Amino acid sequence: MSIDELEKYILDHRGQFDDQEPDPALWEKVDTRKAPVIRINWKDIAWKAAAVAAIFVASYYFHDYMASRKQSSQNLMSKNAEVNSPIVRELIEAEAYYTSQIDMRKEEVFRLTASNPEVRREINLEMVELDRVFTELKEDLKDNADNEEVIEAMIQNYRLKLDILEEMLLRLKQSNESQNEKSHEDTPVEL
């Protein structure tokens, strides 16, 4: 058969080819195949956005705090360098020592509180309050550079910061040890 004959045959017998209808259930299946609906959980997105915003704000304030602290420390050292009294030299030495100790303790506390931002926030609030008091003491020191009471209060402020951080470290370490003991008690031992 050639193509013309095939076409002629199909046209002549078209009624015989069109006698069967598809099953109606087949059309229902075809009709219901729609693209899946993607639902967005706005609550989760809002929480994630809030967490990102909180981290951004906290890091901004921490950076600002560290920059102002560094600048105030440099200002104090440059102003006190002009004064050659033994009291001022004692303050400079104490500031260098306590600043390094406080930074080490802070780093360790922040490492231990990585999973607890609430504790970090409380520690930062305490440190900010002590820094505010320290700034007031520096203002008093500007008025009278040889005032032993002001210098002693500044050194006491450093000691207080260090004591707070050491107490927090002790508590955090005890808390971690007790949690580790509980987790070891709860784990089954295979014999």
Secondary structure, DSSP 8 states (H G I E B T S, - for coil): --HHHHHHHHHHTHHHHTT----HHHHHHHHH---------HHHHHHHHHHHHHHHHHHHHHHHHHHHHHHHHHHHHHHHHT---HHHHHHHHHHHHHHHHHHHHHHHHHHHTTT-HHHHHHHHHHHHHHHHHHHHHHHHHHH-TT-HHHHHHHHHHHHHHHHHHHHHHHHHHHHHHHHHHHHHHHS----
